[in-house]
Amino acid sequence: AASQWLGAGASASASGADTPAKRLERGEPVEIAGYTLTPALARGLQQARLVPPVASGARRLVWIDTALQPAAAPSPATERQLDAWRAAGWSVQARTVTAPAFWQQTGTDDAPDLIAATVSALSAGDAA
C-alpha cells in the first residue's frame, strides 16, 4: 500500500508524474500524513524484513491482526510470514480481532478485543 502511495507503481512511472518516490530518489524528503520521511529512512524501511531471530529454547510468536470485521483467514502475506516463523521452529498462534484502525485516528479509540487478546497472550506466556 505504501509503495502505491509513494508512486512506485507502473501507472505512476508511465505518467511521468513527480511522485513522492521520485522525490525520495532525488534525495528530497517528502511529507506523509504530516510526518517528514527522509530518503535515508525510506531506504531503511524498504530494506527492512521481518525474520525470525535465531533463539534457543521455547520460541513462541503470537500474531494478532486487527480488522474492522474479523477475517475468516489471514491474508496471503500474513500466511507467508507465519509459515516462515513455523519453518524456523517457532510455535505460532495467529488470530484476527475486531478493532478500529487506530493508526488512522486523531484521538483515542478503545479496542477491547485487541486488549483482551493481548492480555490473554501475555498471560499464556507467563505459564510457558
Backbone bond lengths (Angstrom), bond angles and torsions (degrees), N, CA, C in turn:
res aa  C-N    CA-C-N  psi(-1)  N-CA   C-N-CA  omega(-1)  CA-C   N-CA-C  phi
1 A - - - 1.448 - - 1.531 110.59 -
2 A 1.330 116.08 -44.08 1.465 118.86 -179.37 1.519 110.55 -64.33
3 S 1.333 117.21 -38.54 1.463 118.76 -179.82 1.519 110.98 -65.27
4 Q 1.339 117.15 -33.74 1.462 119.28 176.08 1.518 110.27 -66.53
5 W 1.344 117.43 -43.26 1.460 120.43 -179.53 1.518 110.47 -64.59
6 L 1.321 116.78 -39.94 1.459 120.44 -179.17 1.523 111.97 -70.02
7 G 1.328 116.32 -13.10 1.458 119.31 176.68 1.502 113.53 90.12
8 A 1.337 116.99 24.90 1.458 120.02 -179.55 1.521 111.78 -82.96
9 G 1.331 117.53 -5.28 1.458 121.61 -179.13 1.516 112.22 -71.57
10 A 1.327 115.41 163.78 1.466 120.84 -177.31 1.520 112.18 -63.28
11 S 1.325 117.95 -37.48 1.463 119.47 -176.76 1.523 111.49 -65.25
12 A 1.331 117.48 -36.45 1.463 120.14 178.89 1.526 110.32 -68.43
13 S 1.341 116.10 -38.85 1.461 119.47 179.82 1.520 110.76 -65.71
14 A 1.329 116.11 -41.49 1.458 120.35 -177.19 1.522 111.49 -67.18
15 S 1.319 117.09 -31.99 1.460 119.69 -176.87 1.523 112.56 -78.78
16 G 1.329 117.47 -16.47 1.456 120.73 -178.60 1.515 112.96 75.17
17 A 1.317 117.52 13.72 1.465 121.75 -179.03 1.523 110.86 -64.68
18 D 1.326 115.18 148.14 1.465 120.72 176.67 1.525 107.54 -83.24
19 T 1.312 115.95 85.07 1.456 122.09 -175.25 1.522 110.80 -82.38
20 P 1.330 117.11 162.58 1.468 119.43 173.55 1.532 112.03 -55.49
21 A 1.335 117.37 -37.16 1.465 119.74 179.21 1.527 111.25 -62.17
22 K 1.321 116.79 -40.52 1.470 119.83 179.06 1.523 110.75 -66.97
23 R 1.323 116.72 -38.27 1.466 119.32 178.45 1.528 110.23 -65.67
24 L 1.330 117.25 -39.56 1.465 120.01 177.13 1.525 110.67 -63.27
25 E 1.332 117.11 -41.09 1.468 121.13 178.25 1.524 111.80 -60.16
26 R 1.334 116.97 -31.82 1.468 121.08 178.30 1.525 111.67 -81.38
27 G 1.331 117.07 -0.23 1.461 120.22 179.60 1.512 114.20 89.43
28 E 1.323 117.26 11.91 1.463 121.38 -179.36 1.530 110.07 -95.59
29 P 1.321 117.83 138.25 1.467 119.24 173.92 1.530 109.83 -72.98
30 V 1.326 116.13 155.41 1.467 121.12 176.00 1.522 108.43 -127.60
31 E 1.318 114.90 156.79 1.458 119.86 178.11 1.525 108.78 -103.09
32 I 1.327 115.35 128.89 1.457 121.85 178.09 1.516 107.64 -128.05
33 A 1.314 116.09 116.81 1.472 122.82 178.25 1.526 111.52 53.27
34 G 1.326 116.53 37.74 1.455 120.48 177.32 1.523 114.41 86.27
35 Y 1.321 117.78 1.09 1.465 121.80 179.77 1.525 109.35 -113.40
36 T 1.313 116.10 141.99 1.458 120.65 177.84 1.522 109.28 -85.49
37 L 1.319 115.67 126.24 1.456 122.41 176.58 1.522 107.13 -108.30
38 T 1.334 116.06 114.53 1.460 120.34 -179.99 1.529 109.59 -84.73
39 P 1.327 117.25 158.43 1.462 119.28 177.11 1.535 112.65 -57.79
40 A 1.324 117.74 -38.64 1.470 120.20 179.92 1.527 110.92 -63.99
41 L 1.325 116.89 -43.15 1.461 119.99 178.82 1.524 110.29 -65.66
42 A 1.319 117.45 -41.25 1.468 121.14 178.96 1.528 110.71 -61.09
43 R 1.345 117.34 -41.95 1.471 120.29 177.96 1.517 110.64 -62.96
44 G 1.320 116.63 -42.61 1.461 120.33 178.74 1.516 112.17 -62.11
45 L 1.320 116.82 -42.45 1.462 120.60 178.13 1.523 111.18 -65.81
46 Q 1.320 116.07 -38.32 1.459 120.41 -180.00 1.529 111.14 -65.22
47 Q 1.320 117.10 -34.53 1.459 121.51 -177.55 1.524 113.12 -87.84
48 A 1.325 117.83 -13.49 1.466 121.41 -175.88 1.526 110.79 -66.69
49 R 1.305 115.37 137.99 1.462 121.82 177.31 1.522 108.06 -135.99
50 L 1.310 115.73 139.17 1.454 121.29 175.76 1.519 107.29 -90.62
51 V 1.326 116.21 107.30 1.460 120.64 -179.40 1.526 108.98 -125.79
52 P 1.330 116.44 147.09 1.462 119.29 179.03 1.530 110.63 -65.62
53 P 1.327 117.56 129.31 1.462 118.99 176.97 1.524 110.84 -73.13
54 V 1.308 115.39 153.91 1.455 120.37 174.89 1.524 106.79 -76.01
55 A 1.309 116.06 123.41 1.465 120.12 -178.19 1.516 108.79 -143.51
56 S 1.317 115.27 152.16 1.458 119.29 176.20 1.524 108.13 -104.26
57 G 1.309 115.88 159.52 1.460 119.80 179.55 1.516 111.82 81.26
58 A 1.316 114.18 -162.88 1.467 120.26 -178.46 1.521 110.04 -66.55
59 R 1.303 115.31 130.52 1.462 120.81 179.54 1.521 107.74 -126.10
60 R 1.318 115.05 120.51 1.464 120.30 -175.32 1.514 109.61 -132.21
61 L 1.325 115.67 131.33 1.458 122.30 175.92 1.520 108.25 -118.74
62 V 1.319 115.89 127.33 1.463 121.30 172.16 1.522 106.30 -111.14
63 W 1.314 116.39 117.45 1.465 123.31 -176.69 1.520 107.29 -110.37
64 I 1.320 116.81 116.85 1.460 121.39 -179.84 1.522 108.65 -117.51
65 D 1.325 115.55 112.45 1.464 121.44 174.10 1.519 108.40 -90.92
66 T 1.318 116.44 149.20 1.461 120.39 173.86 1.523 108.83 -113.79
67 A 1.319 115.07 146.33 1.460 121.59 178.66 1.518 108.48 -152.00
68 L 1.316 115.76 155.98 1.460 118.95 176.38 1.523 110.27 -66.30
69 Q 1.335 116.13 -30.98 1.460 122.36 173.86 1.519 107.04 -133.40
70 P 1.326 117.42 138.66 1.468 118.66 -178.49 1.535 111.31 -60.04
71 A 1.299 115.97 133.03 1.468 121.26 179.03 1.527 109.01 -86.61
72 A 1.318 116.43 149.57 1.459 120.86 178.70 1.526 110.64 -69.53
73 A 1.315 116.71 -33.69 1.462 120.70 -178.00 1.523 108.77 -145.94
74 P 1.333 116.13 155.15 1.471 118.95 176.65 1.531 110.75 -64.05
75 S 1.316 115.33 157.76 1.467 120.23 177.64 1.529 109.54 -66.31
76 P 1.330 117.75 160.48 1.465 119.92 176.89 1.536 112.55 -57.31
77 A 1.323 117.48 -37.74 1.471 120.06 178.80 1.524 110.47 -65.07
78 T 1.321 116.84 -41.35 1.463 120.25 177.60 1.520 110.00 -64.97
79 E 1.318 117.38 -43.83 1.473 120.66 179.47 1.525 111.28 -58.41
80 R 1.332 117.28 -40.41 1.476 119.78 178.16 1.525 110.49 -61.52
81 Q 1.332 116.33 -43.29 1.461 119.74 178.36 1.524 111.05 -62.68
82 L 1.326 116.55 -48.06 1.464 120.41 -178.65 1.522 111.05 -61.72
83 D 1.325 117.27 -40.65 1.466 120.84 177.81 1.526 111.38 -61.64
84 A 1.325 117.20 -38.75 1.469 120.58 178.93 1.524 110.54 -63.70
85 W 1.326 117.26 -41.04 1.465 120.56 179.29 1.530 110.22 -67.89
86 R 1.323 117.17 -40.86 1.473 119.92 177.52 1.530 110.04 -62.47
87 A 1.323 116.74 -44.02 1.467 121.16 -179.62 1.525 111.56 -61.85
88 A 1.322 116.93 -27.42 1.469 121.26 178.79 1.529 111.54 -85.32
89 G 1.331 117.03 4.66 1.457 120.37 175.24 1.517 115.59 93.54
90 W 1.297 117.48 11.43 1.458 121.00 -179.47 1.520 110.52 -87.54
91 S 1.323 116.02 144.68 1.457 122.52 170.00 1.525 106.34 -81.86
92 V 1.328 116.80 121.97 1.464 121.17 -173.57 1.524 110.33 -116.17
93 Q 1.312 114.97 128.58 1.465 121.79 172.34 1.523 106.35 -121.00
94 A 1.331 116.32 123.11 1.464 120.00 -178.26 1.518 109.78 -126.92
95 R 1.322 114.52 142.60 1.462 119.52 175.98 1.518 109.56 -155.09
96 T 1.320 114.36 161.23 1.464 121.74 175.66 1.515 107.67 -116.82
97 V 1.317 116.13 132.80 1.461 120.90 177.76 1.520 109.43 -120.37
98 T 1.311 114.35 153.70 1.458 120.19 177.47 1.519 108.93 -77.93
99 A 1.322 116.14 124.99 1.468 120.97 179.58 1.523 108.51 -160.17
100 P 1.325 116.66 151.36 1.463 119.37 176.64 1.530 110.42 -70.23
101 A 1.297 116.17 160.80 1.467 121.35 176.27 1.528 107.36 -76.14
102 F 1.336 115.92 78.71 1.469 121.23 -170.91 1.522 112.83 -62.61
103 W 1.319 118.21 -26.09 1.470 120.79 179.34 1.528 111.45 -71.59
104 Q 1.323 117.34 -11.04 1.456 121.12 177.69 1.528 111.95 -102.80
105 Q 1.314 117.41 0.15 1.460 121.31 -177.31 1.524 110.52 -86.51
106 T 1.307 116.21 146.34 1.460 119.95 175.35 1.520 110.88 -93.79
107 G 1.295 117.10 -22.18 1.466 121.47 178.23 1.515 109.74 -111.87
108 T 1.308 115.08 -151.13 1.458 119.46 177.76 1.519 108.90 -103.25
109 D 1.293 115.77 151.41 1.454 121.51 179.20 1.519 107.66 -144.79
110 D 1.316 116.82 139.01 1.457 120.64 179.55 1.523 110.21 -83.92
111 A 1.317 115.13 145.76 1.460 121.85 176.36 1.526 107.45 -136.22
112 P 1.339 117.71 73.16 1.463 120.20 -174.21 1.524 113.75 -59.15
113 D 1.339 118.57 -36.18 1.465 119.73 179.01 1.529 111.22 -66.40
114 L 1.323 116.90 -37.56 1.463 120.76 178.05 1.524 110.53 -68.11
115 I 1.314 116.50 -41.29 1.471 120.35 177.78 1.523 109.89 -61.89
116 A 1.327 117.32 -47.46 1.467 121.03 -178.95 1.531 111.26 -62.00
117 A 1.338 117.41 -42.48 1.465 120.73 179.57 1.522 111.25 -65.29
118 T 1.326 116.83 -38.46 1.464 121.12 179.43 1.521 110.84 -67.66
119 V 1.317 116.87 -46.41 1.471 120.63 178.73 1.523 110.10 -61.64
120 S 1.322 117.11 -41.92 1.460 120.99 178.31 1.527 111.26 -61.29
121 A 1.328 116.81 -43.93 1.467 120.83 179.80 1.521 111.15 -64.33
122 L 1.327 116.70 -42.17 1.465 120.09 179.60 1.518 111.23 -68.62
123 S 1.311 117.55 -38.21 1.465 121.09 178.59 1.523 110.58 -65.66
124 A 1.327 117.18 -40.43 1.460 120.97 177.55 1.522 110.24 -65.05
125 G 1.322 117.25 -32.85 1.460 121.49 177.91 1.509 112.03 -66.48
126 D 1.344 117.45 -33.13 1.461 120.96 177.17 1.514 111.16 -64.94
127 A 1.340 116.45 -33.49 1.458 120.76 -177.68 1.519 111.78 -79.07
128 A 1.328 117.02 -19.44 1.475 120.66 -176.51 1.505 111.67 -74.73
